[in-house]
Amino acid sequence: MSLPLDCEIGQTCFIEDYVDQDPAQGAQRDFACGINSRDGHRGTDFALLSFDAMARGVDVLAAAPGTVLRTRDGMPDDRLMRGVTSENACGNAALIDHGDGWQVMYCHMKRDSVVVEPGDPVARGDVLGQVGLSGQTNHPHVHITVYKDGALVDPFRPEAQDSCGEPGETLFTDPPPYTKTGLITAGFADHVPSFDDVRSGAARLDEARKDAPLVVYAYAGHAEHGDLLTLSAQGPQGAVFEHKIVLKAPQVATMRAFGKKAPPEGWPTGTYLGEALLTRQGKVIAHRFAHVTVSR
C-alpha cells in the first residue's frame, strides 16, 4: 500500500487514529500498545490540519491497483453529522477490490468529489475523490478500512488482530513513522479547567456566554521534553488568540490551557474554532479541533 491521500505526513497531514487493538469495551490501544486509537475504531485516519486545506482540495488516492466495487457521493460535508446513520456513517466513499481477497474502504470524502464508478479499474495513486467531512466525522480526514477475505486487517499489524506489540512489518511500501505521543482531547471552556474535569469531559463547553472568557485546553499523552504545543482560537471576525507552550519535563499525561477574557462589548455571536497542535522538531505529531458557539 501507498499513502491514501496526497499529503506529507508530519507537514500537511498526520495519522490521528489507528485500528483499536483492544477488544474490551470502553478501552482502546493502537497496534504498538499506545493511546492513538478510539474504542472500537475499525480503520486508520489520515487527517488534514485545517478546514481551509479541505476547501482547497486534497486528493484521496488508491493505495494499490484494483477495481472499484461500490461508491457513494452526494452526502453533505457537515461536522454536525445531521442525517448520519449507521448505514451511511462512512459518508461519501469508495470500496476498492485490490485482488486476492484484499479490499479497502475509503470514507468521508467531499460531496460531489468522487470521480470513480463501480467497475472502473484504478492504478496505485489514481484519484478517487477528495478529503471531506461527510458521514460520522467532525474534522477533515480520510478513514481507510482494510479487509482480507472479509475480515478486518490493521495495515500496521497485519499478522494479528486484537493484539499489539513492537512496530514491525506493515502493508505500506514506505511505512509512515509512528510516535506513541498523542492528543487525547481538546476543547473549549470558560476557565482553566481541572485535569479531572478534562479527563471526564465535564470541562467541555458546546455553548458559551458572550461575556465569559474563552479558553482552549488540550490533554496530551506521552509528550516529550521540548515538544511545542500551540493553542489557538478563531471566531467570526478572525483570530482570537494563538499561544505557544514549550513542554518541559512533561508527565505521561499532560494538560495545558490558554484563553482570553471577553472584550467589553462581549464576543461576537457565532461559531468559534479552537485548535491544539503538537509538534516535535518541526514535525506535526498530533492535532485536535474544538468547537463552541457563542449565542447569548
C-alpha positions in Angstrom: 0.0 0.0 0.0 1.0 3.6 -0.5 -0.5 6.6 1.3 -4.2 7.0 0.6 -4.1 10.8 0.2 -1.9 13.4 -1.4 -0.1 15.0 1.5 3.1 14.9 3.5 3.0 13.1 6.9 4.1 15.5 9.6 3.8 18.6 7.5 0.3 18.8 5.8 -1.3 15.8 7.4 -0.8 13.2 10.2 -2.2 9.9 11.4 -4.8 10.7 14.0 -6.2 7.3 15.0 -5.2 3.7 14.3 -7.2 0.5 14.5 -8.3 -0.3 18.0 -6.5 -3.5 19.1 -8.2 -3.8 22.5 -11.3 -5.9 22.2 -12.6 -4.8 25.6 -15.5 -2.4 25.6 -14.5 1.0 26.9 -10.8 0.6 26.3 -8.5 1.2 23.3 -4.9 0.8 22.2 -3.2 1.1 18.9 -1.0 -1.6 17.2 2.0 -0.6 19.2 0.0 -0.7 22.5 -0.2 3.1 22.5 -3.0 5.6 23.1 -3.6 6.6 19.5 -6.9 4.9 18.8 -10.6 5.1 19.8 -12.7 2.4 21.4 -14.0 0.2 18.6 -12.2 2.1 15.8 -12.0 -0.1 12.7 -9.7 1.8 10.5 -6.8 4.3 10.1 -7.5 8.0 10.0 -5.3 10.3 7.9 -6.2 13.8 8.9 -5.7 17.3 7.5 -4.6 20.2 9.6 -7.2 22.7 8.6 -10.7 23.1 7.1 -9.1 25.5 4.7 -7.0 22.7 3.3 -10.1 20.6 2.8 -11.8 23.6 1.0 -8.8 24.0 -1.3 -8.9 20.2 -2.1 -6.7 17.3 -1.1 -6.9 14.2 -3.3 -7.8 10.7 -1.9 -5.6 8.2 -3.7 -5.9 4.5 -4.4 -3.4 2.8 -2.2 -2.9 -0.1 -4.6 -4.2 -1.2 -8.1 -7.7 -2.6 -8.2 -11.3 -2.3 -9.3 -14.0 -0.1 -7.9 -16.8 -2.2 -6.3 -19.1 0.5 -4.8 -19.2 4.2 -4.3 -21.3 6.8 -2.5 -21.4 10.5 -3.3 -23.7 13.5 -2.6 -23.7 13.5 1.2 -23.1 17.0 2.7 -19.8 17.9 4.5 -21.4 18.6 7.9 -19.5 18.5 11.1 -22.8 18.3 13.0 -23.5 15.0 11.3 -27.1 15.7 10.6 -28.8 12.8 8.9 -26.0 10.4 9.6 -27.0 6.8 10.5 -25.1 3.5 11.0 -25.9 2.8 7.3 -24.1 5.9 5.9 -21.6 6.7 8.7 -18.7 6.2 6.2 -20.0 9.2 4.2 -19.0 9.6 0.6 -16.9 6.6 -0.1 -15.3 4.1 -2.5 -14.8 0.4 -1.9 -11.9 -0.9 -4.0 -11.1 -4.6 -4.6 -7.3 -5.0 -4.8 -7.3 -8.6 -5.6 -6.5 -11.9 -3.8 -9.2 -11.2 -1.2 -7.9 -7.7 -0.3 -10.3 -4.7 -0.2 -10.0 -1.2 1.1 -12.9 1.2 2.0 -12.1 4.9 1.7 -14.5 7.1 3.8 -15.6 10.7 4.4 -14.8 12.2 1.0 -16.0 15.6 0.0 -19.5 15.9 -1.5 -19.5 15.6 -5.3 -15.8 14.9 -5.4 -15.9 11.1 -6.0 -14.6 10.6 -9.6 -14.7 6.8 -9.9 -17.7 4.5 -10.6 -18.3 0.8 -9.9 -16.4 -1.3 -12.5 -13.6 1.3 -13.1 -10.0 0.0 -12.9 -7.7 2.1 -10.8 -3.9 2.2 -10.6 -1.9 2.9 -7.5 -2.1 6.7 -6.9 -5.2 7.3 -9.0 -7.5 9.9 -7.6 -10.7 8.6 -6.1 -12.1 11.8 -4.7 -11.1 14.5 -2.2 -10.8 14.6 1.6 -14.1 15.8 3.1 -16.3 16.0 6.1 -19.2 13.6 5.2 -20.6 10.9 7.4 -19.7 10.4 11.0 -16.9 12.9 11.4 -16.4 16.4 12.7 -12.9 17.0 11.2 -11.5 16.6 7.7 -9.8 13.2 7.2 -9.9 10.1 5.1 -10.7 6.9 7.0 -9.5 3.6 5.4 -10.5 0.2 6.5 -8.6 -2.8 5.1 -10.2 -6.2 4.7 -8.7 -9.7 3.8 -11.4 -12.2 2.8 -13.9 -10.0 4.6 -12.0 -9.8 7.9 -10.6 -6.6 9.3 -6.8 -6.1 9.0 -4.7 -3.5 10.6 -2.3 -2.4 7.9 0.3 -1.6 10.6 -0.1 -5.0 12.2 -1.4 -7.3 9.5 -0.3 -10.6 11.2 -2.8 -10.4 14.1 -6.0 -8.6 15.3 -6.8 -7.8 18.9 -3.1 -7.8 19.8 -0.3 -5.2 20.0 3.4 -5.1 20.3 6.6 -3.5 19.0 6.1 -2.0 15.5 7.1 -4.4 12.8 6.2 -5.4 9.2 3.3 -3.3 7.7 1.4 -3.3 4.4 2.9 0.0 3.4 5.7 0.2 0.9 7.0 3.3 2.8 5.6 3.0 6.3 4.7 6.3 7.9 6.6 6.9 11.2 4.9 6.1 14.4 5.0 8.0 17.7 3.3 7.0 20.9 2.7 10.7 21.7 -0.9 11.8 21.1 -3.5 14.4 21.9 -6.3 12.6 23.7 -8.7 15.5 23.6 -9.1 19.3 23.2 -12.0 21.6 23.9 -13.3 25.0 24.9 -14.0 26.0 28.5 -14.8 29.4 30.2 -12.0 29.0 32.7 -8.8 26.9 33.1 -10.3 23.5 33.9 -9.0 20.9 36.3 -7.3 17.8 35.0 -10.1 15.7 36.4 -12.8 17.7 34.5 -10.8 17.5 31.3 -10.4 13.7 31.6 -14.1 13.2 32.4 -15.4 15.5 29.7 -17.1 17.8 32.3 -14.9 20.8 31.2 -16.1 20.9 27.6 -18.4 23.7 26.5 -20.6 23.5 23.5 -22.1 26.9 24.1 -20.5 30.0 25.7 -21.7 33.3 27.0 -20.7 36.5 25.3 -19.3 37.9 28.5 -17.3 34.8 29.6 -13.7 34.0 28.9 -12.8 31.7 26.0 -10.3 29.1 26.9 -8.8 26.3 24.8 -7.4 23.3 26.6 -5.5 20.2 25.4 -4.8 16.8 27.1 -1.7 15.1 25.7 -0.3 11.6 26.4 3.4 10.7 26.4 4.7 14.1 25.3 8.4 14.7 25.4 10.6 17.4 26.7 10.9 20.2 24.1 7.6 19.4 22.3 5.8 22.5 21.2 2.0 22.8 21.9 0.2 25.6 20.1 -3.3 26.5 21.3 -5.4 28.9 19.2 -8.9 30.1 18.6 -10.7 31.8 15.7 -14.1 33.4 15.6 -16.5 35.1 13.2 -14.1 38.1 13.0 -10.9 36.2 12.7 -8.1 35.2 15.1 -8.9 35.4 18.8 -5.5 34.2 20.1 -2.6 31.9 19.4 -0.3 30.8 22.3 2.8 28.5 22.1 3.9 26.4 25.0 7.2 24.5 25.1 6.6 21.4 27.2 9.4 20.9 29.7 9.7 17.6 31.6 6.1 16.6 30.9 4.4 13.7 32.6 2.8 10.7 31.0 -0.4 12.7 30.9 -0.2 16.5 30.4 -2.9 19.2 30.3 -2.4 22.8 29.2 -4.8 25.6 28.7 -4.9 29.2 27.5 -7.6 31.8 26.9 -8.7 35.4 26.9 -11.3 37.4 28.7 -14.3 38.7 26.8 -14.0 42.2 25.4 -16.1 44.9 27.0 -18.8 44.5 24.3 -18.7 40.7 24.5 -17.7 38.1 22.0 -19.4 38.3 18.6 -22.1 35.6 18.3 -21.3 32.7 16.1 -19.1 29.6 15.9 -15.6 29.5 17.2 -12.9 27.0 16.1 -10.2 26.0 18.6 -7.0 24.0 17.7 -4.4 22.2 19.6 -1.3 21.4 17.5 1.6 19.4 18.9 4.9 19.4 17.0 8.4 17.9 17.6 11.4 19.4 15.8 9.1 21.0 13.3 7.1 17.8 12.6 3.4 17.5 13.4 2.7 14.6 15.7 -0.8 15.4 16.9 -3.6 17.8 16.3 -7.2 18.3 17.6 -10.0 20.7 16.7 -12.6 22.1 19.2 -15.8 24.0 18.5 -18.0 26.3 20.6 -21.0 28.5 19.8 -21.4 32.0 21.3 -25.1 32.7 21.2 -26.1 34.9 24.2 
